[in-house]
Amino acid sequence: MQAFIRPDGVSLWISDVMPGYEGAGMGIYTPYKQPADGRQLAIDNRTYNALHRAKPRQANADSP
């Protein structure tokens, strides 16, 4: 998703959401995906995902 936001936090434009996490960019941390063949993620990847979920997020002013 991409957005143009004014300095005061008002959203001017937001793109459609693309499926998946590909191309998130540098500095953007995303969880590991579950393997398509149904295997379970490795313990280190599951731990990373758990830590990722637990990290506090900064809310946008437009968020409900």
Contact map, one row per residue, 1 for C-alpha under 8 A:
1110000000000111110000000000000000000000000000000000000000000000
1111000000000111000000000000000000000000000000000000000000000000
1111100000111110000000000000000000000000000000000000000000000000
0111110000111100000000000000000000000000000000000000000000000000
0011111111111000000000000000000000000000000000000000000000000000
0001111111110000000000000000000000000000000000000000000000000000
0000111111000000000000000000000000000000000000000000000000000000
0000111111000000000000000000000000000000000000000000000000000000
0000111111100000000000000000000000000000000000000000000000011100
0000111111110000000000000000000000000000000000000000000000001100
0011110011111100000000000000000000000000000000000000000000000100
0011110001111100000000000000000000000000000000000000000000000000
0011100000111110000000000000000000000000000000000000000000000000
1111000000111111000000000000000000000000000000000000000000000000
1110000000001111100000000000000000000000000000000000000000000000
1100000000000111110000000000000000000000000000000000000000000000
1000000000000011111000000000000000000000000000000000000000000000
1000000000000001111100000000000000000000000000000000000000000000
0000000000000000111110000000000000000000000000000000000000000000
0000000000000000011111000000000000000000000000000000000000000000
0000000000000000001111110000010000000000000000000000000000000000
0000000000000000000111110000000000000000000000000000000000000000
0000000000000000000011111000000000000000000000000000000000000000
0000000000000000000011111101110000000000000000000000000000000000
0000000000000000000000111111000000000000000000000000000000000000
0000000000000000000000011111000000000000000000000000000000000000
0000000000000000000000001111100000000000000000000000000000000000
0000000000000000000000011111110000000000000000000000000000000000
0000000000000000000000010011111000000000000000000001000000000000
0000000000000000000010010001111100000000000000000001000000000000
0000000000000000000000000000111110000000000000011001000000000000
0000000000000000000000000000011111000000000011011000000000000000
0000000000000000000000000000001111100000000000000000000000000000
0000000000000000000000000000000111110111100000000000000000000000
0000000000000000000000000000000011111111100000000000000000000000
0000000000000000000000000000000001111110000000000000000000000000
0000000000000000000000000000000000111110000000000000000000000000
0000000000000000000000000000000001111111000000000000000000000000
0000000000000000000000000000000001111111100000000000000000000000
0000000000000000000000000000000001100111110000000000000000000000
0000000000000000000000000000000001100011111011000000000000000000
0000000000000000000000000000000000000001111111000000000000000000
0000000000000000000000000000000000000000111111100000000000000000
0000000000000000000000000000000000000000011111110000000000000000
0000000000000000000000000000000100000000111111111000000000000000
0000000000000000000000000000000100000000111111111100000000000000
0000000000000000000000000000000000000000001111111110000000000000
0000000000000000000000000000001100000000000111111111000000000000
0000000000000000000000000000001100000000000011111111100000000000
0000000000000000000000000000000000000000000001111111110000000000
0000000000000000000000000000000000000000000000111111111000000000
0000000000000000000000000000111000000000000000011111111000000000
0000000000000000000000000000000000000000000000001111111000000000
0000000000000000000000000000000000000000000000000111111100000000
0000000000000000000000000000000000000000000000000011111110000000
0000000000000000000000000000000000000000000000000000011111000000
0000000000000000000000000000000000000000000000000000001111100000
0000000000000000000000000000000000000000000000000000000111110000
0000000000000000000000000000000000000000000000000000000011111010
0000000010000000000000000000000000000000000000000000000001111110
0000000011000000000000000000000000000000000000000000000000111110
0000000011100000000000000000000000000000000000000000000000011111
0000000000000000000000000000000000000000000000000000000000111111
0000000000000000000000000000000000000000000000000000000000000111
